[in-house]
């Protein structure tokens, strides 16, 4: 998936839930996206130092509505939204700004893994620069 386009990166994983239930939640989330015609790419992320599987979708009104609804149902804390200018921001599941993170940039793996939060889509690692 080309995240040069406006994109949403999010997870169905929760640190407080056991691995088996988390796997079920991820599978359910993927099924819901597919049934609603939303294409996704599998990603991995680190959020506040915790590794978690993640998903990426192109940010359209339709996809955003589905992702927000599903993230609310699973009580997710946030969604990472990347705009057309590569500005990254953490949003609530209702689209409200939590924090502006700066510009999303592709970095070497060792640089990403040294950060508290990062995303990997395919073989590419991403972090943000502060504004």
C-alpha positions as CSV (number, residue, x, y, z in Angstrom):
1,X,0.0,0.0,0.0
2,X,1.3,3.4,-0.9
3,X,1.1,5.6,2.2
4,X,2.1,8.6,0.1
5,X,-1.6,9.1,0.0
6,X,-3.6,10.3,3.0
7,X,-3.8,7.2,5.3
8,X,-4.9,5.9,8.6
9,X,-2.8,3.6,10.7
10,X,-4.5,1.8,13.6
11,X,-4.5,-1.3,15.7
12,X,-7.1,-3.7,17.1
13,X,-4.5,-4.9,19.7
14,X,-4.8,-4.0,23.4
15,X,-2.0,-4.6,25.9
16,X,-4.5,-5.4,28.7
17,X,-6.1,-8.3,26.8
18,X,-4.6,-11.8,26.3
19,X,-3.0,-12.8,23.1
20,X,-5.7,-15.2,22.0
21,X,-8.5,-12.5,22.3
22,X,-6.2,-9.9,20.6
23,X,-5.8,-12.3,17.6
24,X,-9.6,-12.7,17.4
25,X,-10.1,-9.0,17.6
26,X,-7.5,-8.4,14.7
27,X,-9.2,-11.1,12.6
28,X,-12.6,-9.6,13.3
29,X,-11.4,-6.1,12.4
30,X,-9.9,-7.4,9.1
31,X,-13.2,-9.2,8.2
32,X,-15.2,-6.1,9.0
33,X,-13.0,-4.0,6.7
34,X,-13.3,-6.5,3.9
35,X,-17.1,-6.8,4.3
36,X,-17.3,-3.0,4.1
37,X,-15.2,-2.8,1.0
38,X,-12.2,-1.2,2.7
39,X,-8.8,-2.4,1.4
40,X,-6.1,-2.6,4.0
41,X,-2.4,-3.4,4.3
42,X,-0.9,-5.2,7.2
43,X,1.6,-3.2,9.3
44,X,3.4,-3.4,12.6
45,X,3.9,-0.6,15.0
46,X,5.4,0.4,18.3
47,X,3.2,2.7,20.3
48,X,4.7,4.0,23.5
49,X,7.3,1.2,23.3
50,X,4.7,-1.6,22.9
51,X,4.9,-3.7,19.7
52,X,1.5,-4.4,18.1
53,X,0.1,-5.5,14.8
54,X,-1.4,-2.6,12.9
55,X,-3.5,-2.0,9.7
56,X,-3.3,0.8,7.2
57,X,-6.1,2.1,4.9
58,X,-6.2,4.9,2.5
59,X,-8.1,7.8,4.2
60,X,-11.4,8.2,2.4
61,X,-14.7,9.3,4.1
62,X,-16.0,5.8,3.8
63,X,-12.9,4.1,5.2
64,X,-12.5,6.7,8.0
65,X,-16.1,6.1,9.1
66,X,-15.6,2.4,9.2
67,X,-12.3,2.6,11.0
68,X,-13.5,5.1,13.6
69,X,-16.6,2.9,14.4
70,X,-14.6,-0.3,14.7
71,X,-11.9,1.5,16.9
72,X,-14.6,2.8,19.1
73,X,-16.1,-0.7,19.5
74,X,-12.7,-2.1,20.5
75,X,-12.0,0.9,22.8
76,X,-8.9,1.9,21.0
77,X,-7.0,5.0,22.3
78,X,-6.1,6.6,19.0
79,X,-5.7,6.5,15.2
80,X,-2.7,7.8,13.4
81,X,-3.8,10.0,10.5
82,X,-1.4,11.1,7.8
83,X,-2.6,13.9,5.5
84,X,-1.7,14.6,1.8
85,X,1.3,16.7,3.0
86,X,2.6,13.8,5.2
87,X,1.6,15.6,8.4
88,X,0.9,13.0,11.1
89,X,-1.5,13.4,14.0
90,X,-3.0,11.2,16.6
91,X,-6.7,11.4,16.7
92,X,-9.4,10.0,18.9
93,X,-11.8,7.5,17.4
94,X,-14.1,10.4,16.7
95,X,-11.5,12.3,14.7
96,X,-10.6,14.9,17.4
97,X,-6.9,15.9,17.6
98,X,-4.9,14.4,20.4
99,X,-1.5,15.5,19.3
100,X,0.3,16.7,16.2
101,X,3.3,14.6,15.6
102,X,5.1,16.3,12.7
103,X,6.0,15.0,9.3
104,X,5.9,11.2,8.6
105,X,9.3,10.1,7.1
106,X,10.8,6.9,5.9
107,X,13.8,5.9,8.0
108,X,16.2,3.0,8.4
109,X,15.0,0.2,10.7
110,X,17.6,0.9,13.4
111,X,16.5,4.6,13.5
112,X,12.8,3.6,13.8
113,X,13.4,1.0,16.5
114,X,15.3,3.5,18.6
115,X,12.1,5.6,18.8
116,X,9.2,5.2,21.2
117,X,6.7,5.0,18.4
118,X,7.1,3.9,14.8
119,X,5.3,2.0,12.0
120,X,6.4,-0.6,9.5
121,X,4.5,-1.1,6.3
122,X,6.0,-3.8,4.1
123,X,9.7,-3.3,4.4
124,X,9.6,0.4,5.1
125,X,9.9,1.9,8.6
126,X,8.3,5.3,9.4
127,X,8.6,7.8,12.3
128,X,7.6,11.4,12.6
129,X,9.6,14.6,13.0
130,X,8.4,17.2,15.4
131,X,6.8,20.3,14.0
